[in-house]
Amino acid sequence: GDPGLKALEEINSGGLNLIRARIEKGARFEAAEQGDIITELMDWSRCLNLGLQNQKVFSTIYKNYTDATNQRNTFIASQIDTLVKSGESCILIMGEGHHVQFPSDIQVIYVSPPALNEIKRWMRDQENKRRAEEQNNQPSQEEAGDES
């Protein structure tokens, strides 16, 4: 409903226009997140970003963060399984790198903006250049053998 649309506007204003257009054509807008789970995950994430010194504390926080992430992913998959009926389609706006395991009877098509492809290509090119430079800067086996 309206609170969900307002939340979407805050976190993804570009997605809001897409969703509003679909709602005007009869689509339903349903929550895929549960407030308590996502806020717990956000809090554990903030804790991890503090630059912790103690390994025991880090391990405890990381375990809780991982548990909350798994709980979130399970909840989202359950919501999709419950809300999307056979023959229906849905649009799920999520960040890349999620680990939601979609039900096996659902066909998933990932869509990302062209700018994201450009960024990934640039990052891949930079990594390839770095590797090539590292290889060029390493002495060959013959050179390494001459030094012995």
N, C-alpha and C positions, 0 to 999 in steps of 0.2 A: 504494500500500500504506500501511502504518502511518506511515512517515516523511512521506508526502504529506499524510495526514490531520492529523498533528501540525503541519505547516507551515501548513495551511489554518486550523487552530484558532488559531494565533498571529496570522494576518493577517485572518481573516474568520470569527469564531466563529459568527455567524449563519448563514453558508453551510454550516458544518459539519453542523448538524442536518439540513438539506435533503439534503446529500450522503449522510450516514449512512442516512437513510430510503430513499434510492434504492438504495444498496448492499444493504440488507436485502432489497430486492425483486429483486435479481439484477443490478443495474447494475455496470459496471466503473468504477473510478476510475483515470484515466490522467493522466500529466503532460503539460501543454501547454507548459511552460517547460523550458528547458535551463539548468541551474545556472550554468555559466560565462557564458552570455550575460546572464542577469539580473543577476548580480553585477557584471559589467563595466558594464552600463547604470547600475546603482545607484552605482558608483564615479564614473563620468563625471558623473552628476547631482549628486553631492556636490561635485565640483570646480566645477561651474557655480554652485553656491550659495555659493561662497566670496567673491564680490564681487571678481572679478578686475579688475585695473587695465590690463593690457597687452592691446591688441587682438589681437596675433598669438597670444598664449597663449589668449585667449578663443576665437578662431577655430579653433585647433587642437583645443581641448577640445570645442567645439560640433560640429565635424565628426565627431570620434570618438563623441560622444554620439548624433548623428544616425545614423551608421553602425551603432552597436550597437542603436539603436531599430529600424532597418530590418531588421537581422539577426534580432532578436527577433520582429518581426511576421511575417517570412517563415517562421521556424521554427514559430510557432504555427499559421499557415495550413497548413503542410505536415503538422503533427501532426494537425490536424483532418481534412485530406484523407486521410491514411493510416489514422487510427483509426476514423473514423465511416464505416461501410459504408452502401451504398444501403438505404434503408428504415429506418435507425436514427435515433435522435434523441440529442442530447447537451445537457448543461447546461454552459455555459462561464461562469464567474464572472470578470468583468473590470471594470476601472474604466471609467468613461465617458471618451470622448475618445480611445480607442485608435484605431489606424489599421491594424488587421489587415484585409487583403483576403481575405474568405472565398471559397472555391471557388464558382464560378458555379452549381453544381448543389445548393447548400445554401441552404435557406430560413432566414433569421435573424429571430428575434423578440426585440426588446429589452424587458427588463423592468426597471423601477426602482421603488424604494419610494416610497410616496405622499409621504413627507417630502421627497424629492428634488424632486418636482414643486412642492411648496410653496416650497422654497428658490428654484427657478428662477423661479417666478411672482413672488416678492417681489423678486428681483434685476431682473427685467424691468420691474416696476412702478416700482422706484427709478430705473432708467435713463430710463423714460418721463417721470417727474416732473422729473428733472434736465434733460432736453431741453426740456420745456415751460417750465421756469424760465429756461433760457438764451434761448429764443425770446421770452419775455415781457420779458426784461431788455435785449434788443437794440432800439435805436431804429428806428422805422419809416423807410422811405425818405423820406417827407415830412419827418420830424423831422431826418433826416440831411442833407437838402437845405437846410433852414432854417439849419443851422449854417454853411453854406459862404458 
